[in-house]
Amino acid sequence: MYAAHLTHGPVELAFTDRHGGVSGAPYDSLNLAWAGGDEPQAMAENHRLVMADFAPGSGLESLAQLSQVHGNEVAMVGADGPAHDVHGHLHAVGDGLVTTQPGVSLMVRAADCVPVLFADESGTVIGAAHCGRPGLVAGIVHATVAAMRSLGAGPLTAWVGPHVCGRCYEVPEQMRDDVAAVEPDSRATTSWGTPSLDIGAGVRAQLERDGVEVVDLSTCTRESPDLFSYRRDGRESGRQAGIIRIAS
């Protein structure tokens, strides 16, 4: 169920893998998408299974999720908790979530993009961000850090989860140049010698410039059969997730 699962004071966080769910092939098995070709009942059950293990007794009503759009909008989950809709328990449109509310779980999904989870030193402010190539350029990492600090966050730690690596993320040369003009650390070359981007390296560089301690828990999604990868599997790829909460 987990590629990584750990605690940070009162904060619990995890990055899921593709095992331990109920989805059939090719989405087998722990597909945490909320749309696509998989069966809606299977996706809903997968979310229930994760929440039962990650936050026993809290249920889906405490799970805040996003309709991710590769931008830099950050939603705050306040005292009223997550908003819900019938299909995805959807909180907001955007690519970042922050909260100070114990018992609320924040979730971001990815299949090659970089999921990032955040907590401050005291464990009173948490955040989650989904960062792909457009999000790196748009500054979703900076925006999430700024939103947390606006809530009074102290020194921050960020955990970087599984994503496609620079050896595997081939792009046209002009695209690499355009992204690297904004974030030079993202410039890379594939293992076969063509232009590529290392979004994870770009995320780490942005976090470090923002004074955030970085814990790299990444594995290449394209290279690992234990993880979903859009680059490898195309539209038949499911989604794994990063999830974080302040224990209530």
Beta strands, then each sheet from edge to edge (+ up, - down):
strand 1: 2-8
strand 2: 11-16
strand 3: 63-67
strand 4: 74-77
strand 5: 90-93
strand 6: 96-99
strand 7: 105-110
strand 8: 114-120
strand 9: 126-131
strand 10: 156-160
strand 11: 187-189
strand 12: 195-197
strand 13: 213-216
strand 14: 240-246
sheet 1: 1+ 2- 14+ 7- 3- 5-
sheet 2: 4+ 6+ 9- 8+ 10- 13-
sheet 3: 11+ 12-
end
